[in-house]
Amino acid sequence: MYDYMIKVAINGYGTIGKRVADAVAAQKDMKVIGVSKTRPNMEGFVAQQRGYPLYIADISKKASFEKVGLKVAGSVEDMCQAADVIVDATPGDIGATNKPLYEKLKKKAIWQGGEEHEVAGFSFNSSCNYKDAIGRQFVRVVSCNTTGLCRIINEVDKEFGVTHVHAIMVRRGADPGVIKKGPIDATVLDPVTVPSHHGPDVLTVLPHVSITTMAMIVPTTMMHMHAIQITTKKPVTKEGVIALINRHPRLGLIKKSAGIKSTAEIKEFAMDLGRQRSDLFENCIFEDSIYANKNELCFFQAIHQEADVVVENIDAIRAMTGIEKDGATSVQMTNKALGLVTIQNNH
Ligand code: NAD
């Protein structure tokens, strides 16, 4: 137990917020002081069962929560006032509207990838720029796709040097619990134009990298799939790439021996391994897809959109509060508390 537990509030207890709350609760140096919701629904009951005090955005709706048996601890402003750090996991573009509140209360806040870089003025990835986040008031954890891209590009760059990255994102249409989004029978170019927003977003973390991205949305909910091609400065080898993946605490390798060739099978594997919510916090890079020839590297990686950013939020909390100055140590602490053993160590 640490002398001081960082008090964390999660504003927006949805897909990302509920996972961040559980990840915070698992750490030895931080605790959940509250989570917030706008409407009473199943997630409110989960928060109550977990013992997280429930706050609401519009306090005039208190009666509608209490009527269904959800105890309300107060308003979102009350919750933020009591926190050291607020993790804003409200839907994209809503988070930015909360900035005046965090400024008024002089609180540290973390936004998610649905917000623009400018909201925080600093975009974060634990492996790439932890040190630059130390002591900051505002940080944005980049999106799931950008997180997955930054992790691997940065490692390849350190080992072989990156001349250019070309990445194609095949994106899930909606999260598994979302019933109002599609497509149900189409491949939607998102956008039709090139580049997609992912390339410029990678530059908010790795400004020196040359990258072009394309993206499309398909009717699946499980994970995103990336097809990545990197030209390197030094000749690249398959063994060298596998070695750097194995060294990294959040790069996973789907070995040939697993016999997996789809996102569905990865999720099934995660479920069978007993992972909470079948979450994959690590990139899932297909060993058999790694093609290395002279200065060209190609591979497929699957990214679990609901999970990879969760661990990054925990490290961002440590960096901003300055409780841990070393990024690698923070990553190790976060992973250990969550029992994360990268997927290649399970087969
Ligand atoms: P979500 O819709 O699942 O959850 C958002 C939650 O915030 C909901 O519970 C909603 O009731 C609540 N909420 C809405 N308005 C609020 C307000 N004013 N005050 C407090 N709570 C409010 O959204 P999500 O998928 O968790 O996304 C959150 C953020 O994370 C977005 O920026 C998104 O782009 C980003 N993100 C999402 C994913 C993903 O795959 N779901 C991946 C990476 C990043």
Boltz pocket constraint, residues with backbone or C-beta under 6 A from the ligand:
constraints:
  - pocket:
      binder: B
      contacts: [[A, 11], [A, 12], [A, 13], [A, 14], [A, 15], [A, 16], [A, 17], [A, 36], [A, 37], [A, 38], [A, 39], [A, 43], [A, 57], [A, 76], [A, 88], [A, 89], [A, 90], [A, 91], [A, 92], [A, 93], [A, 94], [A, 95], [A, 112], [A, 113], [A, 114], [A, 115], [A, 142], [A, 143], [A, 144], [A, 175], [A, 305], [A, 306], [A, 309]]
      max_distance: 6.0
